[in-house]
Amino acid sequence: MAMADGASETPLVEAAVHGSIDYRGRPAKRSGTGGWRSAYFIIGAEVLERFAFYGIGTNLVNYLTGPLGQSTAVAAANVNAWSGTGTIVTLVGAFVADSYLGQYRTIVIASLLYILGLCLLTLSAVLPFQSTFHCQNKHQIPSCSPLQLRMIFFFISLYTIAVAQGGHKPCTQAFGADQFDVQNQEELKAKSSFFNWWLFCLSACVAVAYVFLSYIQDSLSWGLGFGIPSTAMVASLLSFLLGTKTYRYIVKDDEKSPVARIGKVFIEAIWNWRKSSSLKANEGLAQGILPQQGSHQFKFLNKALPTHDYFEEGGNACTTKDVEEAKAILRLFPIWSTCLVYGIVQAQSSTLFTKQGNTMNRSIVSGFDVPPASLQSIIPITIVICIPIYDCLFVPTARALTGKPSGITMLQRIGIGGFLYAISMVTSALVEMKRLKTAQDHGLIDMPNAVVPMSVWWLVPQYVMFGLTDVFAVGGLQEFFYDQVPSELRSVGLSLYLSIYGVGSFLSGFLISVIAKATGGDGGSSWFNSNLNRAHLDYFYWLLAGLIAVGLAAYLYFAKSYIYNRRVVS
């Protein structure tokens, strides 16, 4: 196995790693810092953090519709808003890490904030808040509203966790990857294995969180179900701190932050909009000496390059490197925007899929019902199973056909993921149609608390499809946005990938809210009626399948013309 092999290799020659220092500020020695010895601590910290995060998020919709008394549509929108905020804030966390604090300090501060948020969330579940009134009529599903104080306390805690994740999530993976020196052939190979093991370990821990914590929350206590993630996050911080002496820390140049430099390119280009391109840019284009193949794209940014007058005025000029990095960032946005629909679809697995499972026959043996949220564990379990198949079977077969070292390009991998997302939504719509017909055939349309005589295992195919999709879409997006940003903006690159799912969650919540109002609110013929036997989630799934088809068509158009930022091994 790659992880074990990397750890047992012959010690590398004692030498300083270029551009890295150790925890004392001395040049980092190859034999004493970095590599797998450091990666173990970072992976351990991230595994425990993901356990804590998914331990909260996996069953959140049931907590909102249960103890907090929200309707299905409102609860789904709130889960999407929280999830979206957590991933959108990664852009801020990555900016702060890459420009000011560095990844190590950002991770430590975010971990402390994370622990605070989780402890407050646990308190919100165990403190003796009382509802303003009790639900008396179980057949009409009234709107049960808890005390305003409890609601405020709960959401402050929840969004503290979201902000903390914004600093933690983009930095840990980038910091882990930075422990491997790409200038060394052996460490370069180990770095590739690092990304595989990262996804493998995280998927395994998420599967445990789905099964273990959702059972505790549904069957034992919400306070205990929220308290365990709090303990896990403390262990995550300890794991990260234990590796401090082994880490390699990237040396930053004493110059402007990379975000500021690239931002200045856009400002200068706008300021010089009416001027002709600089002499330097025109000469470079004419002679074909600008450093990137994509230099002929976005030529308007060449106006940011200096003229002779600019030097005479003593200006702090943008360099050709700055302009090319700005173009590299700009080339990412068509891909980013066309993949937003992936985030919309992904949001359904933790909201509407779980509510569907609540209505179905979940009995395995007498006296034991499967917690509906635990079915989400099928997604990471599928990933754990499919990653070895992808590496050992798919890649070699594709390599034989295409001649590419990794079988297919990063953009092709993302495109396959989009196609699988469409299939997953079609599958979900067909299963929901079957569930609604079963409820109608047994006269359960107006009995929302009755169990529909249809096994919850009917939901397994759509969860399996989501897992298979993640192997392609998530794996491809992660690699693409890490690889295609300037080297100084690795954390920002990973936050761009994460923001796809963050913005997608917001869009999902917006769609649900708009459609719920347009189709009758929480009653009548609403697609999101709290009585799911009268709702039409199947219509929503068909709509998402259509959006995926449109988004995939746009993605293929932009991917076909995309020019890689630099020569990559595809």
Secondary structure, 3 states (H helix, E strand, C coil): CHHHHHHCCCCCCCCEEEEEECCCCCEEECCCCCHHHHHHHHHHHHHHHHHHHHHHHCCHHHHHHCCCCCCHHHHHHHHHHHHHHHHHCHHHHHHHHHHHHCHHHHHHHHHHHHHHHHHHHHHHHHCCCCECCCCCCCCCCCCCCECHHHHHHHHHHHHHHHHHHHHHHHHHHHHHHCCCCCCCHHHHHHHHHHHHHHHHHHHHHHHHHHHHHHHHHHHCCHHHHHHHHHHHHHHHHHHHHHCHHHCCEECCCCCCCHHHHHHHHHHHHHHCCCCCCCHHHHHHHHHCCCCCHHHHCCHHHHHHCCCHHHHHCCCCCCCHHHHHHHHHHHHHHHHHHHCHHHHHHHHHHHCHHHHHHHHEECEEECCEECCHHHHHHHHHHHHHHHHHHHHHHHHHHHHHHHCCCCCCCHHHHHHHHHHHHHHHHHHHHHHHHHHHHHHHHCCCCCCCCCCEEEEHHHHHHHHHHHHHHHHHHHHHHHHHHHHCCCHHHHHHHHHHHHHHHHHHHHHHHHHHHHHHHHCCCCCCCCCCCCCCCCCCHHHHHHHHHHHHHHHHHHHHHHHHHCCCCCCCCC
